[in-house]
């Protein structure tokens, strides 16, 4: 009753491979781009009308189609709510995490926006996978690592101090030693945010352990760039 059935049928048929050959080679990408708007119009109660089409697009052979969905999956999660997100979007989100860098960057740019919508127990499962973002198909793709550091600064609020110490601290230290200065700069801010997280939550022991680790790793580093990093961390902190 919301939109005419023939119009919906026409939209759903955009994933038909024959349409790509006869109408537009990028018709599937257009379909993916419009999907959050269609989902919002139909409402979460009618998600079943779009679910199969979404899964088809998420496994499309063209990475540009998958990339389009990756950039908007956080918006779709807001539309669908936590239950449908956990059931239908999380598996696709997990697939995007293992995809090409061109697709993964879409997930990474809105990682905080997606994770904050999940229940705490489901969100905690991703602590183990955040480390994987440090590794990219192309090591020269430094903007990927820069984006990771930016997202982690936001993501700190979603986890308790112990989880931050056990999982996110290692990533921050790795990024602080990155070959690209832009990545190191944003990573120093991340380290400062982690220390603030510890002391704001009265996790003083974790904070002190982390400071001691920074002293050993950077203050007493044999290379000047490491000692410089320590000075910048102190400035941020």
TORSEKOL-924959 format. One record per residue (C-alpha): residue number from 1; x, y, z; chain; residue in one letter. Coordinates in nm, 2 decimals. Example, Ala and Ser with C-alpha at 12.3 -4.5 7.8 and 13.67 -1.06 7.14 Angstrom:
% TORSEKOL-924959
NODE	nr	east	north	up	kette	rest
NODE	1	1.23	-0.45	0.78	A	a
NODE	2	1.37	-0.11	0.71	A	s
% end
This chain:
% TORSEKOL-924959
NODE	nr	east	north	up	kette	rest
NODE	1	0.00	0.00	0.00	A	x
NODE	2	0.30	0.23	0.04	A	x
NODE	3	0.42	0.23	-0.32	A	x
NODE	4	0.26	0.07	-0.63	A	x
NODE	5	0.36	-0.30	-0.66	A	x
NODE	6	0.47	-0.26	-1.03	A	x
NODE	7	0.71	0.02	-0.92	A	x
NODE	8	0.86	-0.20	-0.65	A	x
NODE	9	0.88	-0.50	-0.89	A	x
NODE	10	1.07	-0.27	-1.14	A	x
NODE	11	1.31	-0.17	-0.87	A	x
NODE	12	1.38	-0.53	-0.76	A	x
NODE	13	1.44	-0.64	-1.12	A	x
NODE	14	1.74	-0.40	-1.13	A	x
NODE	15	1.96	-0.69	-1.00	A	x
NODE	16	1.87	-0.91	-1.30	A	x
NODE	17	2.20	-0.96	-1.50	A	x
NODE	18	2.01	-0.93	-1.82	A	x
NODE	19	1.92	-0.57	-1.73	A	x
NODE	20	2.29	-0.48	-1.70	A	x
NODE	21	2.34	-0.60	-2.06	A	x
NODE	22	2.03	-0.43	-2.21	A	x
NODE	23	1.97	-0.12	-2.00	A	x
NODE	24	2.28	0.00	-1.81	A	x
NODE	25	2.60	-0.18	-1.71	A	x
NODE	26	2.59	0.00	-1.38	A	x
NODE	27	2.22	-0.06	-1.30	A	x
NODE	28	2.31	-0.28	-1.00	A	x
NODE	29	2.52	0.01	-0.86	A	x
NODE	30	2.22	0.25	-0.90	A	x
NODE	31	2.00	-0.01	-0.72	A	x
NODE	32	2.25	-0.04	-0.43	A	x
NODE	33	2.28	0.34	-0.40	A	x
NODE	34	1.90	0.38	-0.37	A	x
NODE	35	1.83	0.09	-0.14	A	x
NODE	36	1.85	0.28	0.20	A	x
NODE	37	1.59	0.53	0.06	A	x
NODE	38	1.36	0.25	-0.06	A	x
NODE	39	1.40	0.07	0.28	A	x
NODE	40	1.31	0.39	0.46	A	x
NODE	41	1.00	0.44	0.24	A	x
NODE	42	0.88	0.09	0.29	A	x
NODE	43	0.96	0.08	0.67	A	x
NODE	44	1.12	-0.20	0.87	A	x
NODE	45	0.79	-0.40	0.87	A	x
NODE	46	0.84	-0.45	0.49	A	x
NODE	47	1.21	-0.53	0.50	A	x
NODE	48	1.12	-0.88	0.38	A	x
NODE	49	1.04	-0.73	0.04	A	x
NODE	50	1.40	-0.61	0.00	A	x
NODE	51	1.61	-0.87	0.19	A	x
NODE	52	1.68	-1.10	-0.10	A	x
NODE	53	1.77	-0.81	-0.33	A	x
NODE	54	2.01	-0.67	-0.07	A	x
NODE	55	2.18	-1.01	-0.03	A	x
NODE	56	2.21	-1.04	-0.40	A	x
NODE	57	2.37	-0.69	-0.43	A	x
NODE	58	2.60	-0.77	-0.14	A	x
NODE	59	2.74	-1.07	-0.33	A	x
NODE	60	2.76	-0.89	-0.67	A	x
NODE	61	3.07	-0.96	-0.87	A	x
NODE	62	3.13	-0.59	-0.92	A	x
NODE	63	3.32	-0.44	-0.62	A	x
NODE	64	3.17	-0.10	-0.69	A	x
NODE	65	2.82	-0.24	-0.60	A	x
NODE	66	2.95	-0.40	-0.28	A	x
NODE	67	3.14	-0.07	-0.20	A	x
NODE	68	2.82	0.13	-0.24	A	x
NODE	69	2.64	-0.10	0.01	A	x
NODE	70	2.94	-0.09	0.25	A	x
NODE	71	2.92	0.29	0.27	A	x
NODE	72	2.55	0.29	0.36	A	x
NODE	73	2.51	-0.02	0.58	A	x
NODE	74	2.52	0.20	0.90	A	x
NODE	75	2.23	0.40	0.76	A	x
NODE	76	2.03	0.09	0.68	A	x
NODE	77	2.10	-0.04	1.04	A	x
NODE	78	1.93	0.27	1.18	A	x
NODE	79	1.63	0.21	0.96	A	x
NODE	80	1.59	-0.16	1.04	A	x
NODE	81	1.66	-0.15	1.42	A	x
NODE	82	1.88	-0.37	1.63	A	x
NODE	83	1.70	-0.71	1.58	A	x
NODE	84	1.69	-0.70	1.20	A	x
NODE	85	2.04	-0.56	1.20	A	x
NODE	86	2.17	-0.84	1.41	A	x
NODE	87	1.99	-1.10	1.20	A	x
NODE	88	2.03	-0.97	0.84	A	x
NODE	89	2.30	-0.70	0.83	A	x
NODE	90	2.57	-0.84	1.06	A	x
NODE	91	2.65	-1.14	0.84	A	x
NODE	92	2.69	-0.90	0.54	A	x
NODE	93	2.89	-0.66	0.74	A	x
NODE	94	3.12	-0.94	0.84	A	x
NODE	95	3.16	-1.03	0.47	A	x
NODE	96	3.25	-0.67	0.38	A	x
NODE	97	3.52	-0.68	0.65	A	x
NODE	98	3.70	-0.95	0.45	A	x
NODE	99	3.65	-0.79	0.11	A	x
NODE	100	3.88	-0.57	-0.10	A	x
NODE	101	4.02	-0.25	0.05	A	x
NODE	102	3.79	-0.05	-0.18	A	x
NODE	103	3.49	-0.22	-0.01	A	x
NODE	104	3.64	-0.23	0.34	A	x
NODE	105	3.70	0.14	0.35	A	x
NODE	106	3.32	0.19	0.33	A	x
NODE	107	3.27	-0.01	0.64	A	x
NODE	108	3.57	0.15	0.81	A	x
NODE	109	3.46	0.51	0.75	A	x
NODE	110	3.14	0.44	0.95	A	x
NODE	111	3.26	0.17	1.18	A	x
NODE	112	3.17	0.36	1.50	A	x
NODE	113	2.82	0.44	1.36	A	x
NODE	114	2.75	0.07	1.30	A	x
NODE	115	2.91	-0.07	1.61	A	x
NODE	116	2.72	0.16	1.84	A	x
NODE	117	2.39	0.02	1.71	A	x
NODE	118	2.48	-0.33	1.82	A	x
NODE	119	2.42	-0.49	2.16	A	x
NODE	120	2.72	-0.49	2.39	A	x
NODE	121	2.78	-0.86	2.36	A	x
NODE	122	2.77	-0.86	1.98	A	x
NODE	123	2.98	-0.54	1.96	A	x
NODE	124	3.25	-0.71	2.18	A	x
NODE	125	3.30	-0.98	1.91	A	x
NODE	126	3.45	-0.72	1.69	A	x
NODE	127	3.74	-0.64	1.92	A	x
NODE	128	3.92	-0.94	1.78	A	x
NODE	129	3.87	-0.82	1.42	A	x
NODE	130	3.98	-0.46	1.46	A	x
NODE	131	4.34	-0.56	1.44	A	x
NODE	132	4.28	-0.69	1.08	A	x
NODE	133	4.22	-0.33	0.96	A	x
NODE	134	4.59	-0.25	1.01	A	x
NODE	135	4.67	-0.49	0.73	A	x
NODE	136	4.57	-0.37	0.38	A	x
NODE	137	4.60	-0.51	0.03	A	x
NODE	138	4.84	-0.22	-0.05	A	x
NODE	139	5.07	-0.11	0.22	A	x
NODE	140	5.09	0.23	0.05	A	x
NODE	141	4.73	0.29	0.12	A	x
NODE	142	4.81	0.50	0.43	A	x
NODE	143	4.47	0.67	0.43	A	x
NODE	144	4.31	0.34	0.53	A	x
NODE	145	4.53	0.33	0.85	A	x
NODE	146	4.46	0.70	0.91	A	x
NODE	147	4.09	0.64	0.90	A	x
NODE	148	4.13	0.35	1.14	A	x
NODE	149	4.29	0.57	1.40	A	x
NODE	150	4.02	0.83	1.36	A	x
NODE	151	3.75	0.57	1.41	A	x
NODE	152	3.92	0.42	1.71	A	x
NODE	153	3.92	0.75	1.89	A	x
NODE	154	3.54	0.74	1.86	A	x
NODE	155	3.51	0.37	1.93	A	x
NODE	156	3.69	0.40	2.27	A	x
NODE	157	3.36	0.51	2.43	A	x
NODE	158	3.19	0.18	2.33	A	x
NODE	159	3.43	-0.05	2.53	A	x
NODE	160	3.54	-0.07	2.89	A	x
NODE	161	3.90	0.02	3.00	A	x
NODE	162	4.01	-0.35	3.02	A	x
NODE	163	3.90	-0.42	2.66	A	x
NODE	164	4.07	-0.10	2.54	A	x
NODE	165	4.39	-0.21	2.72	A	x
NODE	166	4.38	-0.57	2.59	A	x
NODE	167	4.29	-0.50	2.23	A	x
NODE	168	4.29	-0.14	2.11	A	x
NODE	169	4.62	-0.05	2.29	A	x
NODE	170	4.82	-0.28	2.06	A	x
NODE	171	4.67	-0.12	1.75	A	x
NODE	172	4.74	0.23	1.87	A	x
NODE	173	5.11	0.14	1.94	A	x
NODE	174	5.14	-0.02	1.59	A	x
NODE	175	5.00	0.29	1.42	A	x
NODE	176	5.23	0.52	1.62	A	x
NODE	177	5.52	0.36	1.45	A	x
NODE	178	5.37	0.39	1.10	A	x
NODE	179	5.60	0.49	0.81	A	x
NODE	180	5.37	0.77	0.72	A	x
NODE	181	5.38	1.08	0.94	A	x
NODE	182	5.01	1.17	0.89	A	x
NODE	183	4.92	0.83	1.04	A	x
NODE	184	5.15	0.88	1.33	A	x
NODE	185	5.01	1.22	1.40	A	x
NODE	186	4.65	1.10	1.43	A	x
NODE	187	4.78	0.80	1.63	A	x
NODE	188	4.93	1.02	1.89	A	x
NODE	189	4.59	1.17	1.95	A	x
NODE	190	4.45	0.81	1.98	A	x
NODE	191	4.71	0.73	2.25	A	x
NODE	192	4.61	1.05	2.43	A	x
NODE	193	4.24	0.95	2.41	A	x
NODE	194	4.32	0.61	2.55	A	x
NODE	195	4.50	0.75	2.85	A	x
NODE	196	4.21	0.99	2.91	A	x
NODE	197	3.98	0.69	2.89	A	x
NODE	198	4.18	0.51	3.16	A	x
NODE	199	4.20	0.79	3.41	A	x
NODE	200	3.84	0.91	3.35	A	x
NODE	201	3.73	0.56	3.45	A	x
NODE	202	3.96	0.54	3.75	A	x
NODE	203	4.16	0.27	3.57	A	x
NODE	204	4.48	0.42	3.71	A	x
NODE	205	4.68	0.10	3.70	A	x
NODE	206	4.61	0.04	3.33	A	x
NODE	207	4.70	0.40	3.27	A	x
NODE	208	5.03	0.37	3.45	A	x
NODE	209	5.12	0.04	3.27	A	x
NODE	210	5.05	0.21	2.94	A	x
NODE	211	5.26	0.51	3.02	A	x
NODE	212	5.55	0.28	3.12	A	x
NODE	213	5.51	0.10	2.79	A	x
NODE	214	5.52	0.43	2.60	A	x
NODE	215	5.84	0.53	2.79	A	x
NODE	216	6.02	0.20	2.71	A	x
NODE	217	5.90	0.19	2.35	A	x
NODE	218	5.95	0.56	2.25	A	x
NODE	219	6.13	0.76	2.52	A	x
NODE	220	6.42	0.51	2.51	A	x
NODE	221	6.40	0.43	2.14	A	x
NODE	222	6.74	0.42	1.97	A	x
NODE	223	6.59	0.61	1.67	A	x
NODE	224	6.52	0.98	1.69	A	x
NODE	225	6.18	0.94	1.53	A	x
NODE	226	6.07	0.72	1.82	A	x
NODE	227	6.19	0.98	2.08	A	x
NODE	228	6.02	1.25	1.87	A	x
NODE	229	5.70	1.04	1.89	A	x
NODE	230	5.72	1.04	2.27	A	x
NODE	231	5.75	1.42	2.28	A	x
NODE	232	5.44	1.46	2.06	A	x
NODE	233	5.25	1.20	2.27	A	x
NODE	234	5.33	1.41	2.58	A	x
NODE	235	5.21	1.72	2.40	A	x
NODE	236	4.88	1.56	2.31	A	x
NODE	237	4.84	1.41	2.65	A	x
% end
